[in-house]
């Protein structure tokens, strides 16, 4: 599973979201990539008013700010369960 954190430079809320994710480095075993929305017009249109947004790159699930560590863990568990269910159905 890979996660993408959509945000932009100078965004205080984005920095807070990054801090939540960094604090969980020992608890979660996923790759997290930062994506600056200003680099792509489509991302600005989609996320401009919502950042920071965390995207599960595998299934498209999104977690909007604000979130804390417990909410992030719950979202990750739900995303993993949904992915496992999807795998069972496709078999």
HELIX and SHEET records of a PDB file:
HELIX    1   1 UNK A   12  UNK A   23  1                                  12    
HELIX    2   2 UNK A   37  UNK A   39  5                                   3    
HELIX    3   3 UNK A   41  UNK A   47  1                                   7    
HELIX    4   4 UNK A   69  UNK A   90  1                                  22    
SHEET    1   A 4 UNK A  31  UNK A  36  0                                        
SHEET    2   A 4 UNK A   2  UNK A   7  1                                        
SHEET    3   A 4 UNK A  53  UNK A  56 -1                                        
SHEET    4   A 4 UNK A  62  UNK A  64 -1                                        
END                                                                             
